[in-house]
């Protein structure tokens, strides 16, 4: 699954266009490599996201093409 779609489906970032822009600005890394919007993620990958003055590090647990809001939290685990 593409990183921009994962961030949107997991509701870490609200809109896919915002996730795409964050990737293009170099604020998202997957396994310590700068991610482009089309970077593929798989279970076990570590994603680091820089939001302005705060950051978030998560591990990918599940990949769902469609997900309900209540189940979106199952897609990842917050590490830091």
Sine and cosine of phi, psi and omega as CSV:
sin_phi,cos_phi,sin_psi,cos_psi,sin_omega,cos_omega
0.00,0.00,0.63,-0.77,0.03,-1.00
-0.91,0.41,0.56,-0.83,-0.03,-1.00
-0.88,0.47,-0.64,0.77,-0.02,-1.00
-0.91,0.41,-0.61,0.79,0.03,-1.00
-0.94,0.34,-0.62,0.78,0.03,-1.00
-0.88,0.47,-0.71,0.70,-0.02,-1.00
-0.89,0.45,-0.58,0.81,0.04,-1.00
-0.95,0.30,-0.74,0.67,-0.03,-1.00
-0.90,0.43,-0.58,0.82,0.00,-1.00
-0.99,0.14,-0.11,0.99,0.01,-1.00
0.89,0.45,0.45,0.89,0.16,-0.99
-0.95,0.32,-0.65,0.76,0.11,-0.99
-0.84,-0.54,0.70,-0.72,-0.15,-0.99
-0.91,0.42,-0.69,0.73,-0.08,-1.00
-0.85,-0.53,0.55,-0.84,-0.02,-1.00
-0.91,0.42,-0.57,0.82,0.02,-1.00
-0.91,0.42,-0.59,0.81,0.04,-1.00
-0.93,0.37,-0.65,0.76,0.05,-1.00
-0.89,0.45,-0.65,0.76,0.02,-1.00
-0.89,0.45,-0.70,0.71,0.01,-1.00
-0.90,0.44,-0.64,0.77,0.02,-1.00
-0.89,0.46,-0.65,0.76,0.06,-1.00
-0.89,0.45,-0.72,0.70,-0.03,-1.00
-0.90,0.44,-0.46,0.89,0.01,-1.00
-1.00,0.04,0.00,1.00,0.05,-1.00
0.98,0.21,0.39,0.92,-0.03,-1.00
-1.00,-0.06,0.02,1.00,-0.02,-1.00
-0.79,-0.61,0.74,-0.67,0.08,-1.00
-0.83,-0.56,0.53,-0.85,0.09,-1.00
-0.86,-0.52,0.87,-0.50,-0.04,-1.00
0.79,0.61,0.71,0.70,0.06,-1.00
0.91,0.42,0.34,0.94,0.10,-0.99
-0.86,-0.50,0.69,-0.72,-0.01,-1.00
-0.87,0.50,0.76,-0.65,-0.09,-1.00
-0.99,-0.12,0.66,-0.75,0.20,-0.98
-1.00,-0.06,0.30,-0.95,-0.03,-1.00
-0.83,0.56,-0.47,0.88,-0.04,-1.00
-1.00,-0.07,0.09,1.00,0.01,-1.00
-0.87,0.49,0.76,-0.65,-0.01,-1.00
-0.99,0.14,0.69,-0.72,0.10,-1.00
-0.91,-0.41,0.47,-0.88,0.05,-1.00
-0.67,-0.74,0.15,-0.99,-0.02,-1.00
-0.86,0.51,0.68,-0.73,0.01,-1.00
1.00,-0.08,-0.22,0.97,0.02,-1.00
-0.92,0.40,0.52,-0.85,0.05,-1.00
-0.96,-0.28,0.82,-0.57,-0.01,-1.00
-0.92,-0.38,0.77,-0.64,0.06,-1.00
-0.91,-0.41,0.81,-0.59,-0.06,-1.00
-0.84,-0.55,0.77,-0.64,0.04,-1.00
-0.97,-0.24,0.92,-0.40,0.04,-1.00
-0.96,-0.28,1.00,-0.09,0.05,-1.00
0.80,0.60,-0.95,-0.32,-0.04,-1.00
-0.99,-0.15,0.09,1.00,0.07,-1.00
-0.77,-0.64,0.26,-0.97,-0.03,-1.00
-0.67,-0.74,0.28,-0.96,-0.05,-1.00
-0.60,-0.80,0.72,-0.69,0.04,-1.00
-0.84,-0.54,0.84,-0.55,-0.05,-1.00
-0.75,-0.66,0.41,-0.91,0.11,-0.99
-0.94,-0.34,0.72,-0.70,0.01,-1.00
-0.97,0.25,0.84,-0.54,0.01,-1.00
-0.97,-0.25,-0.69,0.72,-0.05,-1.00
-0.68,-0.73,0.44,-0.90,0.08,-1.00
-0.83,-0.56,0.91,-0.42,0.03,-1.00
-0.86,-0.51,0.73,-0.69,0.06,-1.00
-0.93,0.36,-0.66,0.75,0.09,-1.00
-0.78,-0.63,0.62,-0.78,-0.07,-1.00
-0.52,-0.85,0.61,-0.79,0.08,-1.00
-0.98,0.19,0.41,-0.91,-0.03,-1.00
-0.83,0.56,-0.63,0.78,-0.04,-1.00
-0.92,0.40,-0.47,0.88,-0.07,-1.00
-0.99,-0.14,-0.05,1.00,-0.08,-1.00
-0.89,0.46,-0.54,0.84,-0.01,-1.00
-0.92,0.39,-0.31,0.95,0.01,-1.00
-0.97,0.25,-0.22,0.98,-0.08,-1.00
-0.97,0.23,-0.31,0.95,-0.07,-1.00
-0.50,-0.87,0.29,-0.96,0.10,-0.99
-0.81,-0.59,0.75,-0.66,0.01,-1.00
-0.98,0.21,0.80,-0.60,0.01,-1.00
-0.99,-0.10,-0.75,0.67,0.02,-1.00
-0.71,-0.70,0.00,0.00,0.00,0.00
